[in-house]
Amino acid sequence: MKLSLTIARLCAFAALTTGAFCASNLFAQSVEPEKAVALPEGFADDLAPNAVQDQRVRQYLYAKRIVAVSETGVKNPEFLLKPVLGQTSTSIMGDEDQACVLSKGGHILLDFGCEIHGSFRVEARDLKPSKNSVGRTVRLRIRFGESVDEANSTVGEKGAVNEHSTRDQIITVPWLGAVECGESAFRFVRIDLVDDDAKIIFDSARAIFIYRDVPRLGQFKCSDERLNKVWDVSARTMLLTMQQYVFEGAKRDRLVWYGDFTPQTMTALRVYGDSKVLRDTLGYYARETWPLPKWMNGMPNYSLWWLITIGDLYRHTGDPELVKEQWDYVKGLVQQLLPYIDENGKAGFPSPFLDWPTADKPDALNSGTHAMFALGFDRVAEMAEVVGDKETEKLARATAAKVRSYKPSNVGNKQAAALLELADIQKDGESNVDVVAKGGPKGFSTFYGYYMLEALSKGGKDQVALDVARDYWGAMIERGATTFWEDFDLDWLENAGRIDEATPEGMESLHGDRGAYCYIGLRHSLCHGWASGPAAWISAHVMGVTPLEPGFKKAQVKPFLGDLDWFEGAVPTPYGQIKVSCKKNADGKVETKIDAPKEIEIVR
């Protein structure tokens, strides 16, 4: 087992460096949750039956800067920025001149440089316990923050919570010992001494970065540094949500939500390629936790999203076994969906849901949901062809056509218009793409922003989409974001500070005083996978690489340079990377170079 995992890792690295996948890694394996790899000799017989492997890795990180310290009670905070031996020595344990010391009234706020997912570890070189201590220990209050304001907050203040991950807690640190706390997503950690009559001499206070060690097989660089950052932050956001399964948010909710999962899947495929965690989240976990007749996450729209996503995963991997694994479930879901389509082709649910900004807009909800039925049955037809189920294929194609015969209005709503555009449903009146394009990023959301970008490109407005990616997602980066947020509105920037600084007096907190619906204030997640969509959009519409046949056996390469001077990048496929570069020459002509594996037929 160890050998096979090593080979798989080497194959992934070879794909990154040479553009070729090992044949044995052509399709990622979808299996039940991780079993243990070989345990150490002397332990295996007793422990193996109860062992489960964690496929993530751990790395220690030192803080990059001290954001703030209290006026009193802190000595030598800069020592927390320096690497240590990793093992306390009794020869130096009482030396306060060569260590950070926290005493009465002391607190320190650390910045680790960018948002990470993981834990926090405190190691004590020496300490003076409080009279109230249990044994020779000191109590510290640890507060994680995705923003400086969150790290400085108390639970209940401006929406600050301890939901899903405990970000405000008191830990007990032993003499000559260490304590770890977390997991959560954070960039900032504040340390407060709880008892005034205590003291602690730190050996270290380090973050533990916990993540899946998967290479970026997808790449993108261009002449616009702002767009480069949008790509990079999208990719980073996605990786932090790829934990035991694919969480929708690294701090909150740390759960699998199948509506959120669709843009996450597209970004993961375009940046990190096919992976076991994607397949297990869509397959094993979905079937085990939401067996029919339950809807995914208890929400019928999310069952439609699951159907669309499993179809998209097949389009990108071309793996027939993926479809065969899910086919009984897909057929059952089809029968569960059919009663929600009336004789006129109108499709919908009694209580539909798209996203929170449309939650109080029933006409938009109904129109968007109707479009999702068409998209879902398209995917069913494609998958039915793979397994040779002619009856279901015929039913799915007829149902998709019937749904398209009914043409609801987009009601001037960007979410509804985007889905109707993607489903090829257009009612007379203002076009879907014109609705999405109106006002540029006005009315965008980080979740449905992905579908809006896709709809703009489908409607021939690639430059509008390029501008929106810069202006909307780029605005978060300008205010200190190193991952993308659960929600965002450009209007939030007025009289608001940055997330990497304490909010100045007279201004409002961009994290604590903003937000809407279920993500108000500091509860708001600043690392949400559904916001990573720009990377997938750039891959498909700026680099212009899309599969024309499942698994990229045939692929279209149709770059869009727009107002860029040049770009270069790579898109992962089951056969290796398709590499594309594009530049404007001095004579104004555009030069494009394509390098693809020999197994792929390229259509320009």
Secondary structure, 3 states (H helix, E strand, C coil): CHHHHHHHHHHHHHHHHHCCCCHHHCCCCCCCCCCCCCCCCCCHHHHHHHCCCCCEEEEEECCCEEEEECCCCEECHHHHHCCCCCCCCCCCCCCHHHCCEECCCCEEEEEEEEEEEEEEEEEEEEEECCCCCCCCEEEEEEEEECCHHHHCCCCCHHHCCCCCCCCEEEEEEECCCEEEEEEEEEEEEEEEECCCCCEEEEEEEEEEEEEECCCCCCEEEECCHHHHHHHHHHHHHHHHCECCCECCECCCCCCCCCCCHHHHHHHHHHHCCCCHHHHHHHCHHHHHHCCCCCCHHHCHHHHHHHHHHHHHHHHHHCCHHHHHHHHHHHHHHHHHHHHHECCCCCECCCCCCCCHHHCCCHHHHHHHHHHHHHHHHHHHHHHHHHHCCHHHHHHHHHHHHHHHHCCCCCCCCHHHHHHHHHCCCCCCCCCHHHHHHCCCCCCCCCCCHHHHHHHHHHCCCHHHHHHHHHHHHHHHHHCCCCCCCCCCCHHHHCCECCCCCCCCCCCECCCCCCEECCEEHHHCCCCEHHHHHHHHHHHHHHCCEEECCHHHCEEEECCCCCCCCEEEEEEEECCEEEEEEEEECCCCCEEEEEECCCCCEEEC
